[in-house]
Amino acid sequence: MDGSFKRVPKTGVIYVMSKAQAHGFYYGNADWANLGQGAPETGEMLESESPVRLKHISLDQISAEYSPVAGDVELRKAVAELYNQRYRCDKKSQYTHENVAISSGGRPALCRIAATFNNINLGHFLPDYTAYEELLNVFGGFVSMPISYRIAQGFKPDIAEMERAMISMGLGAMLLSNPCNPTGQIIIGDELKQLVDSAKKIGCALIFDEFYSHYLYGQNQKTLSAASFIKDIEKDNILIVDGLTKNWRYPGLRISWTLGPKEVIEGIASAGSFLDGGAVHAIQKAVIPLLSLTHADQEAESIQREFIKKRDYMVSRLKEMGFGLTRIPEGGFYCFVSLENLPEAVADGMKFFKALLQYKVICVPGEFFDVNPGQRRKMINTRLKKYVRLSFGPGFDEIKLGLDRIKQMLEELA
C-alpha cells in the first residue's frame, strides 16, 4: 500500500474472526464454538411461546425504489408508536415519525450521529463497544474523552462520577451502551432518571446505545430505555439508538433506528445522504409488523426466558474453572471475566485467545474494549489486558462445547 491510503485497523470482533478463519473456522462449522460471537442465536426459541419469525422478504415496484434516506415513513411511524406505548403513555410529549431516522445497522446510525457533532468534548467509557474506537476517530469535529468504569465495582456505572465527568471535562455529549457491551452492567430505574435529569441540567447531550435493552435479568421488566425519563422530546438532547440486530435477533437484516429531537434527526438524515444513502427499502417494509407492541414484548419475554438460563450456566461454569467475575451480568449476553487466577500462560487476554484457537474456541481479548480513538493515550491502559469477553449469544450446545474445551485447556496447563 502506497502513501495514498492509510491502514485501517480491524475492530476487535473482526480481528478475532479473521484469526479464527486462518485456523480453519467458518460460519456453520459445527466443530467450532464461537464464544466471541457478537450476535444472538437467530432461530426459534421455544417455538410455541416465541413470536413467529420473519422468513420471507418480498419485492414490489415501490420497495424496488430508493427509500427516503431518513427511512420509510411507515416504519418510522411504527418505531415512534412502539416507544410511545412502551415508555411515554403518561407523557404529553410524544414521538412522531419526524423524531425517527432509520439506518442500515447500528454502526451507520452512530456514524451519522458522529457526523452531526459540533466542536465538543465527547465522553465515552472504558470498557465499551469496540467499534466506538474507529468511529470516534474518523470524524474530526470533536474530542473524545475517556471515562473509566471501576474494576472494584465490577465495572458498574456510578452516576455521581458520570455527573462529575460532565462538569470537570466540559462534556458537550456522552456516549454509552446500556446495557453495556462487554460487561452486561446496566443503568436502570431511578439511576437512569438521575442521569437523564443531570445531563439536561448540566447541558450535556446523551447518546444511548440500547441494542441490548431486551436482555435484562432479574429486573422484573421487559425492556429499558432512557425514553422513559425524557420530559420534552424536542428540548432534551437525548438520542436513542436501537435496532433489530440484537433485541429482535435479526443481525442479518441490518435495520436500526435513532430517536431524538426533530432538528437533530433532520441533521442525521442529511448525514446519511452522503454517508450511506439509507437502508434497503424492501427490508424496511418487511419488518414493520415486528415493531408492534405485542410482537416486540413477546420477543423480549422469550429472550429473557431463554438467555437467563444460558447466562446462569456460563457464570457457574466459569466460576468453577477459576475465572474472576466481580458482578454477574445484569443484561446483554456476555461475561467479561478476569484471567488473573488462571495459569500464567493464559493469564493475558491475547494469550488466552490465541491458546484457545488451538481448541477451536473463539473469544475476544479484553484490551479491544479499551477504546482509544486515534491511539491518543500513549500510556496504554493495561487493566483490561487480563480480561476476555465470552458470549452466551450462541445456542446452548455451542456454549457447552466451548466451556468444555476451555476446561480441557486449563486442565492440560495445570
C-alpha positions, 0 to 999 in steps of 0.5 A: 500500500502506497502513501495514498491510503492509510491502514485501517485497523480491524475492530476487535470482533473482526480481528478475532474472526479473521484469526479464527478463519486462518485456523480453519473456522467458518460460519456453520462449522459445527466443530467450532464454538464461537464464544466471541460471537457478537450476535444472538442465536437467530432461530426459534426459541421455544417455538410455541411461546416465541413470536413467529419469525420473519422468513420471507422478504418480498419485492414490489415496484415501490420497495424496488425504489430508493427509500427516503434516506431518513427511512420509510415513513411507515416504519418510522411511524411504527418505531415512534408508536412502539416507544410511545406505548412502551415508555411515554403513555403518561407523557404529553410529549410524544414521538412522531415519525419526524423524531425517527431516522432509520439506518442500515445497522447500528454502526451507520446510525452512530456514524451519522450521529458522529457526523452531526457533532459540533466542536465538543468534548465527547465522553465515552467509557472504558470498557465499551463497544469496540467499534466506538474506537474507529468511529470516534476517530474518523470524524474530526469535529470533536474530542473524545474523552475517556471515562473509566468504569471501576474494576472494584465495582465490577465495572458498574456505572456510578452516576455521581462520577458520570455527573462529575465527568460532565462538569470537570471535562466540559462534556458537550455529549456522552456516549454509552451502551446500556446495557453495556457491551462487554460487561452486561452492567446496566443503568436502570430505574431511578439511576437512569432518571438521575442521569437523564435529569443531570445531563439536561441540567448540566447541558450535556447531550446523551447518546444511548446505545440500547441494542441490548435493552431486551436482555435484562435479568432479574429486573422484573421488566421487559425492556429499558430505555432512557425514553422513559425519563425524557420530559420534552422530546424536542428540548432534551438532547437525548438520542436513542439508538436501537435496532433489530440486530440484537433485541429482535435477533435479526443481525442479518437484516441490518435495520436500526433506528435513532430517536431524538429531537426533530432538528437533530434527526433532520441533521442525521438524515442529511448525514446519511445522504452522503454517508450511506444513502439509507437502508434497503427499502424492501427490508424496511417494509418487511419488518414493520409488523415486528415493531408492534407492541405485542410482537416486540414484548413477546420477543423480549419475554422469550429472550429473557426466558431463554438467555437467563438460563444460558447466562446462569450456566456460563457464570457457574461454569466459569466460576468453577474453572477459576475465572474472576467475575466481580458482578454477574451480568445484569443484561446483554449476553456476555461475561467479561471475566478476569484471567488473573487466577488462571495459569500464567500462560493464559493469564493475558487476554491475547494469550488466552485467545490465541491458546484457545484457537488451538481448541477451536474456541473463539473469544475476544481479548479484553484490551479491544474494549479499551477504546482509544480513538486515534491511539491518543493515550500513549500510556496504554491502559493495561487493566483490561489486558487480563480480561476476555469477553465470552458470549452466551449469544450462541445456542446452548450446545455451542456454549457447552462445547466451548466451556468444555474445551476451555476446561480441557485447556486449563486442565492440560496447563495445570 
